[in-house]
Amino acid sequence: MHLHVVSSTMTSSSHDGRWDARLWAALIVLCAVVFLDALDVSMVGVALPSIQDDLGLSTSSLQWVVSGYVLGYGGLLLLGGRTADLLGRRRVFLVALAVFAVASLLGGVVNDGTLLIAARFVKGVSAAFTAPAALSIITTTFAEGPARNRALSIFTASGASGFSLGLVISGFLTELGWRWTFLMPVPVAIIALVAALKFLPKHREEKAEGGHDLIGAVTITASMLLLVYTVVEAPQSGWGSPRTIASLAGAAVLLAAFVVTELRVKHPLVRLGILRSGPIVRANLGLVILFGSYVGFQFVAMQYFQNFLHWSALETALAFLPAGLLVAVSSTKMGKLADRFGTARLIVIGAAALAVGYAFFLRLDGNPSLATLIIPGMVLLGIAFGLSFPSLNIQATNGVADDEQGLASGLLNTSGQVGGALVLAVVTAVLTSNPSADPLDSFHAAIAVSAILGVVGLAIALTGLRRSRTAVMAGEETGGEKVLETV
């Protein structure tokens, strides 16, 4: 490990709770970029029907406008996190942000569906480097405990708000034209890049030794791409067809090759030993379910509100407003709540709200009630995100050494993005599997996927609550010594 010079002002400020103006400026820049990364996942949501009409895309092809970004993001996050550890977090952050701005511009001017998906993929790849670099800059700048929890709650609130408010912003922009949903991030990214050059500390680096695990990066990305592609295409080619079976087998072989590679290479992309920590594993599984189920639900909701109920883009956006506002307002308070109650309890409450929220939407019909169905359901989903997203981020990075913060950050973000891509593929397959069926039946079946995942997520969260109680009792029996859970 090569320890570089640390800014004494920033270090003392981050440890004693007094954050100076420069530290706040750096945090704001990082928050702005993660807001953009998350915004881009959801902001095309309301615009999807307009994109479909303008470019003549099928429903199966349309989901790749979302999945292209999510897969580029999720497929290379592990490499992005490791690269930040190896080459320097500030350097990786700046280069990736510049690529993000260029790809955003290209996405707003293309006239071909394939090129649009390609631009989205490149944007996802760039976000795969900015997100873990930004998160690891925070976790290595702020001391573990209240200071880091406060910083992470602000940071994750920005990400959660970007994802939740993306649909709302998309509704307003789509009224002007769907291309504005791609062009709007460009000036924001440029401003953030200029600010980052000025405010991000130049000598706040703790670089890990080692090299790049390119074989690991290629095998995990290829396996995820092939798996999602297979799930999307299976309804057309048949689940039992030789093509589908061969593709699933290929994805399994690639995933196995990734695991073998990580066990054998000198400098693995993922040190698999990090997965011996129970809290870290549960945090990653929790984000798979939280993010995956919501991306799938969002895709179904767009089809239901706009194509079935014939709501405008703005009306659809306003339906999601309660959830977005709740996330934006509540997430910044999660650091203090985590200090007081612990992340396990907050995650359980959030998981329960998520499951019940999806259950509300299983009652969708041809004339849904705003007061008794849509608004309560959206409020519950907002509570779920506001509680769970910051808590999962805190839990996934606590107890991790500074030189592996990029890895932990990349692993967590990968879980969310890959979960989003896979669940979206399953939901799309359910939605399009029987074109002659009653549309409401298809919507209910697709939302049921998210609802079932919500119940699974609650069950996983409850195991964490039980484990945390066991750890407290063990600490009392050993005279208050800290117990590190590795179950």
C-alpha positions as CSV (number, residue, x, y, z in Angstrom):
1,M,0.0,0.0,0.0
2,H,1.3,3.4,-0.9
3,L,0.2,6.1,1.5
4,H,0.2,9.6,0.0
5,V,0.1,12.9,1.7
6,V,-3.2,13.6,3.4
7,S,-4.6,17.1,3.6
8,S,-4.5,17.9,7.4
9,T,-7.3,20.4,7.1
10,M,-9.7,18.0,5.5
11,T,-8.7,15.1,7.8
12,S,-9.2,17.0,11.0
13,S,-12.4,18.5,9.8
14,S,-13.8,15.1,8.8
15,H,-12.8,13.5,12.1
16,D,-13.9,16.2,14.6
17,G,-17.3,16.9,12.9
18,R,-16.4,20.4,11.7
19,W,-16.6,20.4,8.0
20,D,-15.0,23.4,6.3
21,A,-16.2,25.0,3.1
22,R,-13.8,23.1,0.9
23,L,-14.9,19.7,2.3
24,W,-18.5,20.6,1.8
25,A,-17.8,21.7,-1.8
26,A,-16.1,18.3,-2.5
27,L,-19.0,16.4,-1.0
28,I,-21.5,18.5,-3.1
29,V,-19.6,17.7,-6.3
30,L,-19.6,14.0,-5.5
31,C,-23.3,14.1,-4.6
32,A,-24.1,15.9,-7.9
33,V,-22.4,13.2,-9.9
34,V,-24.1,10.3,-8.1
35,F,-27.4,12.2,-8.6
36,L,-26.7,12.2,-12.3
37,D,-25.7,8.6,-12.4
38,A,-28.9,7.6,-10.6
39,L,-31.0,10.1,-12.6
40,D,-29.9,8.5,-15.9
41,V,-31.2,5.1,-14.8
42,S,-34.7,6.3,-14.3
43,M,-35.0,9.5,-16.3
44,V,-35.8,7.7,-19.6
45,G,-38.7,5.9,-17.9
46,V,-41.5,8.3,-18.8
47,A,-39.9,9.0,-22.2
48,L,-39.9,5.3,-23.2
49,P,-43.3,5.3,-25.0
50,S,-42.3,8.5,-26.9
51,I,-38.9,6.8,-27.8
52,Q,-40.8,3.7,-28.9
53,D,-43.1,5.6,-31.2
54,D,-40.4,7.8,-32.7
55,L,-37.8,5.1,-33.3
56,G,-40.2,2.2,-34.0
57,L,-38.9,-0.1,-31.3
58,S,-40.6,-3.2,-30.0
59,T,-41.3,-3.7,-26.3
60,S,-38.4,-6.2,-26.0
61,S,-36.1,-3.8,-27.8
62,L,-37.3,-0.9,-25.8
63,Q,-36.2,-2.4,-22.5
64,W,-32.6,-2.4,-23.8
65,V,-32.7,1.4,-23.6
66,V,-32.9,0.9,-19.9
67,S,-30.9,-2.3,-19.7
68,G,-28.1,-0.9,-21.9
69,Y,-27.2,1.7,-19.3
70,V,-27.8,-0.6,-16.3
71,L,-25.6,-3.4,-17.8
72,G,-22.8,-1.1,-18.7
73,Y,-23.1,0.3,-15.2
74,G,-23.4,-3.0,-13.4
75,G,-21.1,-5.1,-15.6
76,L,-18.0,-2.9,-15.1
77,L,-18.6,-1.5,-11.5
78,L,-16.2,-4.0,-10.0
79,L,-13.5,-3.0,-12.4
80,G,-14.3,0.6,-11.8
81,G,-14.0,0.2,-8.1
82,R,-10.7,-1.7,-8.4
83,T,-9.4,0.8,-10.9
84,A,-10.1,3.7,-8.4
85,D,-8.2,1.8,-5.7
86,L,-5.2,1.2,-8.1
87,L,-4.9,4.4,-10.2
88,G,-6.3,7.0,-7.9
89,R,-9.9,7.9,-7.1
90,R,-9.7,11.5,-8.2
91,R,-8.1,10.7,-11.6
92,V,-10.6,7.9,-12.4
93,F,-13.5,10.1,-11.3
94,L,-12.5,13.0,-13.5
95,V,-11.9,10.9,-16.7
96,A,-15.1,8.9,-16.3
97,L,-17.1,12.1,-15.7
98,A,-15.8,13.6,-19.0
99,V,-16.8,10.4,-20.9
100,F,-20.3,10.6,-19.3
101,A,-20.8,14.1,-20.6
102,V,-19.8,13.2,-24.2
103,A,-21.9,10.1,-24.2
104,S,-24.9,12.1,-22.9
105,L,-24.6,14.5,-25.8
106,L,-24.4,11.7,-28.3
107,G,-27.5,10.0,-26.9
108,G,-29.5,13.1,-27.4
109,V,-28.7,13.5,-31.1
110,V,-28.8,9.9,-32.6
111,N,-31.7,8.8,-34.7
112,D,-31.3,5.0,-34.6
113,G,-32.4,2.7,-31.9
114,T,-29.2,0.7,-31.9
115,L,-27.0,3.8,-31.7
116,L,-29.2,5.1,-28.8
117,I,-28.7,1.8,-26.9
118,A,-25.0,2.0,-27.6
119,A,-24.8,5.5,-26.3
120,R,-26.7,4.4,-23.2
121,F,-24.2,1.5,-22.7
122,V,-21.2,3.9,-22.9
123,K,-22.9,6.2,-20.3
124,G,-23.4,3.2,-18.1
125,V,-19.7,2.2,-18.4
126,S,-18.6,5.7,-17.4
127,A,-20.9,5.7,-14.4
128,A,-19.4,2.4,-13.5
129,F,-16.2,4.3,-12.8
130,T,-17.6,7.5,-11.3
131,A,-19.9,5.9,-8.7
132,P,-17.4,3.7,-6.8
133,A,-14.7,6.3,-7.1
134,A,-17.0,8.9,-5.6
135,L,-18.2,6.6,-2.8
136,S,-14.7,5.5,-1.9
137,I,-13.5,9.1,-1.8
138,I,-16.1,9.7,0.8
139,T,-15.4,6.6,2.8
140,T,-11.7,7.3,2.9
141,T,-12.2,11.0,3.7
142,F,-14.7,10.7,6.6
143,A,-13.9,8.6,9.7
144,E,-16.0,5.5,10.2
145,G,-18.8,6.3,12.6
146,P,-21.1,9.4,12.9
147,A,-19.0,11.5,10.5
148,R,-19.0,8.9,7.7
149,N,-22.7,8.0,8.4
150,R,-23.6,11.6,8.0
151,A,-21.6,12.0,4.8
152,L,-23.0,8.7,3.4
153,S,-26.6,9.6,4.3
154,I,-26.2,12.9,2.2
155,F,-24.4,11.0,-0.6
156,T,-26.9,8.2,-0.8
157,A,-29.8,10.6,-0.5
158,S,-28.5,12.3,-3.6
159,G,-28.4,8.9,-5.4
160,A,-31.8,7.8,-4.2
161,S,-33.3,11.2,-5.0
162,G,-31.8,11.1,-8.5
163,F,-33.4,7.7,-9.1
164,S,-36.8,8.6,-7.6
165,L,-37.0,12.1,-9.1
166,G,-35.7,11.0,-12.5
167,L,-39.2,9.9,-13.4
168,V,-40.7,13.3,-12.4
169,I,-38.0,15.3,-14.3
170,S,-38.5,13.0,-17.2
171,G,-42.2,13.8,-17.4
172,F,-41.5,17.5,-17.7
173,L,-38.7,17.1,-20.2
174,T,-40.7,14.6,-22.3
175,E,-43.4,17.2,-22.8
176,L,-40.7,19.2,-24.7
177,G,-39.3,16.1,-26.5
178,W,-37.7,12.9,-25.3
179,R,-34.3,14.0,-26.5
180,W,-34.1,16.5,-23.6
181,T,-34.0,13.6,-21.2
182,F,-30.6,12.8,-22.7
183,L,-29.3,16.3,-23.2
184,M,-30.2,17.8,-19.8
185,P,-27.3,16.0,-17.9
186,V,-24.7,17.4,-20.3
187,P,-24.3,21.0,-18.8
188,V,-24.7,19.6,-15.3
189,A,-21.9,17.1,-15.9
190,I,-19.6,19.8,-17.4
191,I,-20.2,22.1,-14.4
192,A,-19.5,19.2,-12.0
193,L,-16.3,18.4,-13.9
194,V,-15.0,21.9,-13.5
195,A,-15.9,22.0,-9.8
196,A,-14.3,18.6,-9.3
197,L,-11.0,19.8,-10.8
198,K,-11.0,22.7,-8.2
199,F,-12.4,21.1,-5.1
200,L,-11.5,17.4,-5.0
201,P,-8.3,16.9,-3.0
202,K,-5.3,16.1,-5.2
203,H,-3.3,14.3,-2.5
204,R,-5.9,12.3,-0.7
205,E,-5.0,8.9,-2.1
206,E,-4.3,5.5,-0.6
207,K,-3.6,3.3,-3.5
208,A,-3.7,-0.5,-3.3
209,E,-0.9,-2.5,-4.8
210,G,-1.6,-4.8,-7.7
211,G,-2.8,-5.0,-11.3
212,H,-6.0,-5.2,-13.2
213,D,-7.9,-8.4,-13.4
214,L,-9.0,-8.1,-17.0
215,I,-10.0,-11.8,-17.3
216,G,-12.3,-11.3,-14.3
217,A,-13.8,-8.1,-15.7
218,V,-14.5,-9.7,-19.1
219,T,-16.0,-12.9,-17.7
220,I,-18.3,-11.3,-15.2
221,T,-19.5,-8.7,-17.8
222,A,-20.0,-11.2,-20.5
223,S,-21.9,-13.6,-18.2
224,M,-24.3,-10.9,-17.1
225,L,-24.9,-9.6,-20.7
226,L,-25.5,-13.1,-21.9
227,L,-27.8,-14.0,-19.0
228,V,-30.0,-10.9,-19.5
229,Y,-30.1,-11.2,-23.2
230,T,-31.2,-14.9,-22.9
231,V,-34.0,-14.0,-20.4
232,V,-35.2,-11.2,-22.7
233,E,-35.3,-13.4,-25.8
234,A,-36.5,-16.6,-24.3
235,P,-40.2,-15.8,-24.7
236,Q,-39.7,-15.5,-28.4
237,S,-37.4,-18.5,-28.9
238,G,-38.9,-20.7,-26.2
239,W,-37.6,-21.5,-22.7
240,G,-36.8,-25.1,-23.7
241,S,-35.3,-24.3,-27.1
242,P,-31.7,-25.3,-27.8
243,R,-30.7,-21.7,-28.2
244,T,-32.1,-20.7,-24.8
245,I,-30.5,-23.7,-23.0
246,A,-27.2,-23.1,-24.7
247,S,-27.2,-19.4,-23.8
248,L,-28.0,-20.2,-20.1
249,A,-25.3,-22.8,-20.0
250,G,-22.8,-20.3,-21.6
251,A,-23.7,-17.7,-18.9
252,A,-23.1,-20.3,-16.2
253,V,-19.8,-21.3,-17.6
254,L,-18.7,-17.6,-17.8
255,L,-19.7,-17.0,-14.2
256,A,-17.9,-20.1,-13.1
257,A,-14.8,-18.9,-15.0
258,F,-15.0,-15.6,-13.1
259,V,-15.1,-17.4,-9.7
260,V,-12.2,-19.6,-10.7
261,T,-10.2,-16.6,-11.9
262,E,-10.8,-14.7,-8.7
263,L,-9.6,-17.6,-6.6
264,R,-6.4,-18.0,-8.6
265,V,-5.1,-14.6,-9.9
266,K,-2.7,-12.7,-7.7
267,H,-4.7,-9.5,-7.8
268,P,-8.4,-10.5,-8.2
269,L,-11.1,-8.1,-9.3
270,V,-13.1,-9.2,-6.3
271,R,-11.4,-10.6,-3.2
272,L,-14.0,-13.3,-2.4
273,G,-13.0,-13.2,1.3
274,I,-14.9,-10.0,1.6
275,L,-18.1,-12.0,1.2
276,R,-17.4,-13.8,4.5
277,S,-19.0,-10.9,6.2
278,G,-22.7,-11.5,6.8
279,P,-23.7,-7.8,7.0
280,I,-21.9,-7.1,3.6
281,V,-23.6,-10.0,1.9
282,R,-27.0,-9.0,3.2
283,A,-26.5,-5.4,2.2
284,N,-25.6,-6.6,-1.4
285,L,-28.6,-9.0,-1.5
286,G,-30.8,-6.2,-0.2
287,L,-29.8,-3.8,-2.9
288,V,-30.3,-6.5,-5.6
289,I,-33.9,-6.8,-4.5
290,L,-34.6,-3.1,-3.7
291,F,-33.2,-1.8,-7.0
292,G,-34.1,-4.7,-9.2
293,S,-37.7,-4.9,-8.1
294,Y,-38.2,-1.2,-8.5
295,V,-36.7,-1.0,-11.9
296,G,-39.0,-3.8,-13.0
297,F,-42.0,-2.1,-11.4
298,Q,-41.2,1.3,-13.0
299,F,-41.1,-0.3,-16.5
300,V,-44.5,-1.9,-16.0
301,A,-45.9,1.3,-14.5
302,M,-44.8,3.3,-17.6
303,Q,-46.6,0.9,-19.9
304,Y,-49.7,0.9,-17.6
305,F,-50.1,4.6,-17.1
306,Q,-49.3,5.8,-20.6
307,N,-50.2,3.0,-23.0
308,F,-53.2,1.5,-21.1
309,L,-54.6,4.5,-19.2
310,H,-53.4,7.0,-21.8
311,W,-52.0,9.4,-19.3
312,S,-49.6,12.1,-20.5
313,A,-45.9,12.1,-19.6
314,L,-46.5,14.9,-17.1
315,E,-49.5,13.1,-15.4
316,T,-47.3,9.9,-15.2
317,A,-44.5,11.9,-13.6
318,L,-46.7,13.4,-11.0
319,A,-47.9,9.9,-10.0
320,F,-44.3,9.2,-8.9
321,L,-43.9,12.6,-7.2
322,P,-44.8,11.4,-3.7
323,A,-42.2,8.7,-3.7
324,G,-39.5,11.1,-5.1
325,L,-40.2,13.8,-2.5
326,L,-40.2,11.4,0.4
327,V,-36.8,10.0,-0.6
328,A,-35.3,13.5,-1.1
329,V,-36.6,14.7,2.2
330,S,-36.0,11.7,4.4
331,S,-32.7,10.2,3.1
332,T,-30.5,12.9,4.6
333,K,-31.7,12.0,8.1
334,M,-30.8,8.4,7.8
335,G,-27.2,8.9,9.2
336,K,-28.5,10.0,12.6
337,L,-31.1,7.2,12.6
338,A,-28.5,4.6,11.8
339,D,-26.3,5.9,14.6
340,R,-29.2,5.6,17.0
341,F,-31.0,2.4,15.9
342,G,-28.5,0.6,13.7
343,T,-28.9,-0.2,10.0
344,A,-30.5,-3.6,10.5
345,R,-33.7,-2.2,12.0
346,L,-34.0,0.5,9.3
347,I,-33.5,-2.1,6.6
348,V,-36.3,-4.3,8.0
349,I,-38.8,-1.4,8.1
350,G,-37.8,-0.4,4.6
351,A,-38.2,-3.9,3.3
352,A,-41.6,-4.2,4.8
353,A,-42.7,-0.9,3.3
354,L,-41.4,-2.1,-0.1
355,A,-43.4,-5.4,0.0
356,V,-46.6,-3.7,1.1
357,G,-46.2,-1.0,-1.5
358,Y,-46.0,-3.5,-4.3
359,A,-49.0,-5.3,-2.9
360,F,-51.1,-2.1,-3.3
361,F,-50.3,-2.1,-7.0
362,L,-51.5,-5.7,-7.5
363,R,-55.0,-4.1,-7.3
364,L,-54.6,-2.0,-10.4
365,D,-57.6,-1.9,-12.7
366,G,-59.0,0.2,-15.5
367,N,-59.8,3.2,-13.3
368,P,-57.3,3.3,-10.4
369,S,-58.0,5.5,-7.4
370,L,-55.4,8.1,-6.6
371,A,-56.4,8.4,-3.0
372,T,-56.7,4.8,-2.0
373,L,-54.2,3.0,-4.4
374,I,-51.7,5.1,-6.3
375,I,-50.7,7.7,-3.7
376,P,-50.5,5.3,-0.7
377,G,-48.5,2.8,-2.8
378,M,-46.1,5.5,-4.0
379,V,-45.7,6.8,-0.4
380,L,-44.8,3.3,0.8
381,L,-42.2,2.9,-2.0
382,G,-40.8,6.3,-1.1
383,I,-40.5,5.2,2.6
384,A,-38.8,2.0,1.5
385,F,-36.2,3.8,-0.6
386,G,-35.6,6.5,1.9
387,L,-34.9,4.0,4.7
388,S,-33.2,1.2,2.9
389,F,-30.9,2.8,0.3
390,P,-28.7,4.8,2.8
391,S,-28.7,2.0,5.4
392,L,-27.6,-0.6,2.8
393,N,-24.7,1.7,1.7
394,I,-23.6,2.3,5.3
395,Q,-23.8,-1.4,6.2
396,A,-21.9,-2.5,3.0
397,T,-18.9,-0.3,3.7
398,N,-18.5,-0.4,7.5
399,G,-15.5,-2.3,8.7
400,V,-13.8,-2.4,5.2
401,A,-10.2,-1.3,5.0
402,D,-9.5,2.0,3.1
403,D,-7.6,0.2,0.3
404,E,-10.7,-1.9,-0.4
405,Q,-13.3,0.8,-0.2
406,G,-13.5,1.0,-4.0
407,L,-14.0,-2.8,-4.1
408,A,-16.8,-2.7,-1.5
409,S,-18.4,0.3,-3.2
410,G,-18.2,-1.3,-6.6
411,L,-19.6,-4.6,-5.3
412,L,-22.6,-2.9,-3.8
413,N,-23.4,-0.9,-6.9
414,T,-22.9,-3.9,-9.1
415,S,-25.5,-5.8,-7.0
416,G,-28.0,-3.1,-7.5
417,Q,-27.4,-2.6,-11.2
418,V,-27.2,-6.2,-12.2
419,G,-30.3,-6.9,-10.1
420,G,-32.0,-4.1,-12.0
421,A,-31.1,-5.6,-15.4
422,L,-32.0,-9.2,-14.5
423,V,-35.4,-8.3,-12.9
424,L,-36.2,-6.0,-15.7
425,A,-35.5,-8.8,-18.2
426,V,-37.8,-11.2,-16.2
427,V,-40.6,-8.6,-15.9
428,T,-40.4,-7.8,-19.6
429,A,-40.5,-11.5,-20.4
430,V,-43.7,-11.8,-18.3
431,L,-45.2,-8.7,-19.8
432,T,-44.7,-9.8,-23.4
433,S,-45.1,-13.6,-23.0
434,N,-48.8,-13.7,-24.0
435,P,-49.7,-10.9,-26.4
436,S,-53.3,-12.1,-26.6
437,A,-53.9,-12.0,-22.9
438,D,-55.9,-9.3,-21.1
439,P,-53.4,-6.4,-20.6
440,L,-54.4,-6.1,-16.9
441,D,-53.6,-9.7,-16.3
442,S,-50.1,-9.2,-17.8
443,F,-49.6,-6.1,-15.7
444,H,-50.6,-7.9,-12.5
445,A,-48.3,-10.9,-13.3
446,A,-45.4,-8.5,-14.0
447,I,-45.9,-6.5,-10.8
448,A,-46.2,-9.8,-8.9
449,V,-42.5,-10.5,-9.7
450,S,-41.6,-7.3,-7.8
451,A,-44.0,-8.1,-5.0
452,I,-42.5,-11.6,-4.5
453,L,-39.0,-10.2,-4.4
454,G,-40.2,-7.6,-1.8
455,V,-41.2,-10.5,0.4
456,V,-37.9,-12.3,-0.1
457,G,-36.1,-9.1,0.7
458,L,-38.0,-8.7,4.0
459,A,-37.1,-12.3,5.0
460,I,-33.4,-11.6,4.3
461,A,-33.6,-8.3,6.3
462,L,-35.2,-10.1,9.3
463,T,-32.2,-12.5,9.4
464,G,-29.9,-9.5,9.8
465,L,-32.0,-8.2,12.7
466,R,-31.7,-11.6,14.4
467,R,-28.0,-11.7,13.8
468,S,-27.5,-8.2,15.2
469,R,-29.3,-9.1,18.4
470,T,-27.0,-12.2,18.7
471,A,-24.0,-10.0,18.2
472,V,-25.1,-7.6,21.0
473,M,-25.7,-10.5,23.4
474,A,-22.3,-11.9,22.6
475,G,-20.7,-8.5,23.2
476,E,-22.4,-8.3,26.6
477,E,-21.1,-11.8,27.5
478,T,-17.5,-10.8,26.6
479,G,-17.6,-7.7,28.6
480,G,-18.6,-5.3,25.8
481,E,-15.9,-6.2,23.3
482,K,-16.7,-5.5,19.7
483,V,-18.0,-8.6,17.9
484,L,-17.3,-8.8,14.2
485,E,-20.1,-10.8,12.5
486,T,-18.8,-13.0,9.6
487,V,-21.8,-15.3,9.3
